[in-house]
């Protein structure tokens, strides 16, 4: 199961600082187990998610 949320970095500066947001979109997997910035194509995003889940 997957749970996703979209957060406006300007409205939630504490979250932006917590996850060191430096660009958008920034995707955070499992509360920081994986983080990537930018619009990734679907196959690359799937690779990043799998990598984060292994950690």
DRENDO-1510 file (C-alpha; in Angstrom, 1 decimal, always signed):
<recs>
REC; n; res; u; v; w
REC; 1; UNK; +0.0; +0.0; +0.0 .
REC; 2; UNK; +1.2; +3.5; -0.8 .
REC; 3; UNK; +0.3; +6.7; +1.0 .
REC; 4; UNK; +1.2; +10.0; -0.7 .
REC; 5; UNK; +0.8; +13.6; +0.4 .
REC; 6; UNK; +1.6; +16.9; -1.4 .
REC; 7; UNK; +2.9; +19.6; +0.8 .
REC; 8; UNK; +3.5; +23.3; -0.1 .
REC; 9; UNK; +7.1; +24.0; +1.0 .
REC; 10; UNK; +6.3; +27.7; +1.5 .
REC; 11; UNK; +3.3; +26.9; +3.8 .
REC; 12; UNK; +5.2; +24.4; +5.9 .
REC; 13; UNK; +8.7; +25.7; +6.4 .
REC; 14; UNK; +9.4; +23.3; +9.3 .
REC; 15; UNK; +9.0; +20.4; +6.9 .
REC; 16; UNK; +11.1; +22.1; +4.3 .
REC; 17; UNK; +13.9; +22.4; +6.8 .
REC; 18; UNK; +13.5; +18.9; +8.2 .
REC; 19; UNK; +13.9; +17.4; +4.7 .
REC; 20; UNK; +16.3; +20.0; +3.5 .
REC; 21; UNK; +14.1; +21.0; +0.5 .
REC; 22; UNK; +16.3; +22.7; -2.1 .
REC; 23; UNK; +14.1; +22.3; -5.2 .
REC; 24; UNK; +10.7; +21.1; -6.3 .
REC; 25; UNK; +9.3; +18.7; -6.8 .
REC; 26; UNK; +11.1; +16.8; -4.0 .
REC; 27; UNK; +9.9; +13.3; -3.3 .
REC; 28; UNK; +10.6; +11.8; +0.2 .
REC; 29; UNK; +10.2; +8.1; +0.7 .
REC; 30; UNK; +9.6; +6.6; +4.1 .
REC; 31; UNK; +10.3; +9.8; +6.1 .
REC; 32; UNK; +13.7; +10.2; +4.5 .
REC; 33; UNK; +14.7; +6.7; +3.6 .
REC; 34; UNK; +14.9; +8.0; +0.0 .
REC; 35; UNK; +14.8; +11.5; -1.3 .
REC; 36; UNK; +15.1; +12.8; -4.8 .
REC; 37; UNK; +14.5; +16.2; -6.4 .
REC; 38; UNK; +13.1; +16.8; -9.8 .
REC; 39; UNK; +10.5; +15.3; -12.1 .
REC; 40; UNK; +11.7; +11.8; -12.7 .
REC; 41; UNK; +10.3; +9.6; -15.4 .
REC; 42; UNK; +8.2; +6.7; -14.0 .
REC; 43; UNK; +10.8; +3.9; -14.5 .
REC; 44; UNK; +13.4; +6.0; -12.7 .
REC; 45; UNK; +11.1; +6.9; -9.9 .
REC; 46; UNK; +10.3; +3.2; -9.4 .
REC; 47; UNK; +14.0; +2.4; -9.2 .
REC; 48; UNK; +14.4; +5.1; -6.5 .
REC; 49; UNK; +11.5; +3.7; -4.5 .
REC; 50; UNK; +12.8; +0.2; -4.7 .
REC; 51; UNK; +16.3; +1.4; -3.6 .
REC; 52; UNK; +14.7; +3.3; -0.6 .
REC; 53; UNK; +12.8; +0.3; +0.5 .
REC; 54; UNK; +16.0; -1.8; +0.6 .
REC; 55; UNK; +17.5; +0.5; +3.1 .
</recs>
